[in-house]
Amino acid sequence: MPRSNEPLGDIATEVMFENDRVKIWTLIVDPGQASAWHLHLRDYITVTVEGDHISLEHEDGSTDPSTQEPGRLKWHGEHFVHRVVNDGTARYRNILIELKD
């Protein structure tokens, strides 16, 4: 389903650490739930801590499904409005490292 006009939210659940070079977040999404719609303004890396399957939902309603496993690393250099939907059976948790440089 396409995104409505709801305001954008935080890119993750909680900021764990921040200095002048990086900002580190954790994202937690329970099965059947979704993160807030959000936009990353910086390049970032995600490290999966828990989870089995998520989908990245785009503003137009299209999705990119993704199998997850602990330790999975991914570089993200494209920036667009999206949200994470946990369509798996386990809680999804990642560490997200935003690069400020």
C-alpha positions as CSV (number, residue, x, y, z in Angstrom):
1,M,0.0,0.0,0.0
2,P,1.5,3.4,-0.9
3,R,2.6,5.8,1.9
4,S,0.0,8.3,3.0
5,N,1.0,11.9,4.0
6,E,2.1,10.9,7.5
7,P,5.2,12.7,8.7
8,L,8.6,11.0,8.5
9,G,9.9,9.5,11.7
10,D,13.3,8.6,13.1
11,I,15.5,6.3,11.0
12,A,15.7,3.7,13.9
13,T,14.5,3.0,17.4
14,E,17.3,4.5,19.5
15,V,20.6,6.3,19.2
16,M,23.3,4.3,21.0
17,F,26.3,6.5,20.3
18,E,27.2,9.7,18.5
19,N,30.3,11.7,17.9
20,D,31.5,14.1,15.1
21,R,32.2,11.2,12.7
22,V,29.4,8.6,13.2
23,K,26.0,8.1,14.6
24,I,25.0,4.6,15.7
25,W,21.4,3.5,16.1
26,T,19.6,0.3,16.9
27,L,16.4,-0.7,15.0
28,I,14.0,-3.1,16.6
29,V,10.9,-4.3,14.7
30,D,8.7,-7.1,16.0
31,P,7.1,-9.7,13.7
32,G,4.1,-8.2,11.8
33,Q,5.2,-4.6,12.7
34,A,6.9,-1.9,10.7
35,S,9.4,0.9,11.4
36,A,8.4,4.5,10.8
37,W,8.6,5.9,7.3
38,H,12.0,7.6,7.2
39,L,14.7,9.0,5.0
40,H,18.5,8.6,5.5
41,L,20.5,11.7,4.7
42,R,23.8,10.0,5.1
43,D,25.4,6.8,3.8
44,Y,25.2,4.0,6.3
45,I,26.0,0.4,7.1
46,T,23.6,-2.1,8.8
47,V,24.6,-5.1,10.8
48,T,21.8,-7.7,11.4
49,V,21.7,-8.8,15.1
50,E,18.4,-10.8,15.0
51,G,15.8,-11.7,12.5
52,D,14.9,-14.0,9.6
53,H,13.0,-12.0,7.0
54,I,12.1,-8.3,6.3
55,S,10.9,-6.3,3.4
56,L,11.9,-2.8,2.5
57,E,8.7,-0.9,1.6
58,H,8.9,2.0,-0.8
59,E,6.6,5.1,-0.9
60,D,4.7,3.6,-4.0
61,G,3.9,0.4,-2.1
62,S,6.4,-1.8,-3.8
63,T,8.6,-4.0,-1.6
64,D,12.1,-5.6,-1.7
65,P,12.1,-8.8,0.4
66,S,15.3,-9.7,2.1
67,T,16.3,-12.8,4.0
68,Q,18.2,-11.9,7.2
69,E,20.7,-13.7,9.4
70,P,22.8,-12.5,12.4
71,G,26.1,-11.0,11.2
72,R,24.8,-9.9,7.8
73,L,26.4,-6.6,6.7
74,K,25.1,-4.2,4.1
75,W,26.3,-0.9,2.7
76,H,23.6,1.7,1.9
77,G,24.5,4.5,-0.4
78,E,21.1,5.3,-2.0
79,H,18.7,7.5,-0.1
80,F,14.9,7.3,-0.5
81,V,11.9,7.3,1.8
82,H,11.1,3.8,3.0
83,R,10.2,1.7,6.0
84,V,11.2,-1.8,7.2
85,V,8.4,-4.3,7.5
86,N,9.1,-7.4,9.6
87,D,7.3,-10.2,7.7
88,G,9.3,-12.9,9.3
89,T,8.7,-15.0,12.5
90,A,11.5,-13.5,14.7
91,R,12.1,-10.1,16.1
92,Y,14.3,-8.0,13.7
93,R,17.1,-6.0,15.3
94,N,20.0,-4.3,13.6
95,I,22.8,-1.9,14.3
96,L,22.9,1.0,11.9
97,I,26.0,3.1,11.5
98,E,25.6,6.5,9.8
99,L,28.8,8.0,8.4
100,K,29.1,11.7,8.9
101,D,32.2,12.3,6.8
